[in-house]
């Protein structure tokens, strides 16, 4: 099957081929990039929502609720769920995904779990790839669920049009959000488990932090929305605020601005991955550059000089 | 002042110059890399302990307690505390550091806070730089405190000889540690706030997970140590287990193995940073590659092709 034929089948609704393409892209199989390139003309159409927050904040439960709400509104929903990879298993732990089994038989929902990858900084790249495939498949809302601590996750949030930061009482007050750099990426704060007594304190803390920052982002006032994801309390408001933010982006032209940053980041990612691959190939060609590591251990070379030697290798031909 | 003279002054105990070098390395000031290179012969001498865990687990309190214990044992202690950067302030939030003021007047303690950096994946690089400077300054124990979620933090843990994973009841059971990939990097689990009723459940969960994995790492049985960091309960055992692990590494030769991986990672880091800089310089030289981003938005080019064009630019001379 040619890349173009595969791409056409995926756009035409072949879910099995789409799943295989996502796996092939992850594994860097031959032909996968070409198929993605052939799909690319069908991308750029979805509304992308990022949900980020600490482990235990209830991201999967909220994701589940949003899928249900959007399906009820007639929207087709794609989900990219990102779990930090276990170096031991090399894959994501799927525990939380089980809850989403109720959507498994709904052809209007597609859920893809991604593990974070080690060396190639592949989290953002894999996510962007999967989002492109989901867009080409015709999903109208795409939800990216990330752990939300660490630069990778912040990068992923930049792929979304609307970023929801989920927090929960009991992890310290809003200062944790500030520490994790989440204050600046949130278009909407959702305080889950809002029936707990400490919830008010979290809301007050977040309000204060947002006010310190000016409380506004390009004219959008970042709302703080309490909910209890497990029983659905406050979910209608969360759904409405997400719609409001998407509408705000579209009327102000910010939607196009975000689309543009997303594409720029995608390009930079690709360039970096290519260069990184080249570096790794050079290190591998030198048997892991063990002679340079030996010199570092003996402290006869410093890391900056060693790196320069490695990069100059193909010119100079020796260590 | 020449790089060599600066390096000599730092090795000789000039704390002010050492602090300035750390700042200069972070800001990529001219001469900083040369000074680090001149210091490099004095590195590789410290025992490095990583402490990692979720926000709110009590890492700073444990760090504080360990500093006190090691100082009482006559060891000089350096600390690298890493907070995810706020893109808004461009720096780390120093709230937790305030607790450590009691060590501020002790010349046997040096505490450096690092923000995570954006584009250059600089967390691991900055950390390694600071550790090298601290080693050259003669600190015998170096403690790296990280948030412990995300690949960056896992990378940083690989810099340490002994990695302590701190967890706390109330964040779900041990499965969160598994999800975050912490199970594989822990040489010692510390369960903080062990006076809470749910602590037993956490300990049982972790035990089960460790048993599933075999419970051993190169012949070391990973202990699970309960404590209450705020009042010091169980701290003596934590201190002893860290010493035990360091002794184990040295008698088995694993200390050298870890030193070697650390230096290899340091070398790769440097190579990647050079390459990433090159990628960014190429994008910048093309005015942000706006013509290529336009083509991506118009979907007349796909990202892989656009990246190839950008990488070929200096050869082909046009987009």
Interface residues (C-beta under 8 A of the other chain):
Chain A: X33 X36 X37 X40 X41 X43 X44 X54 X55 X56 X83 X84 X85 X86 X87 X88 X93 X95 X116 X117 X118 X121 X123 X128 X147 X149 X150 X151 X152 X153 X154 X170 X171 X172 X175 X176 X178 X179 X180 X181 X183 X184 X185 X213 X259 X260 X263 X264 X266 X267 X268 X269 X270 X271 X272 X274 X275 X276 X278 X279 X282 X283 X288 X289 X292 X293 X296 X297 X299 X302 X303 X304 X305 X306 X307 X308 X310 X311
Chain B: X33 X36 X37 X40 X41 X43 X44 X54 X55 X56 X83 X84 X85 X86 X87 X88 X92 X93 X95 X116 X117 X118 X121 X123 X128 X147 X149 X150 X151 X152 X153 X154 X170 X171 X172 X175 X176 X178 X179 X180 X181 X183 X184 X185 X213 X259 X260 X263 X264 X266 X267 X268 X269 X270 X271 X272 X274 X275 X276 X278 X279 X280 X282 X283 X288 X289 X292 X293 X296 X297 X299 X301 X302 X303 X304 X305 X306 X307 X308 X310 X311
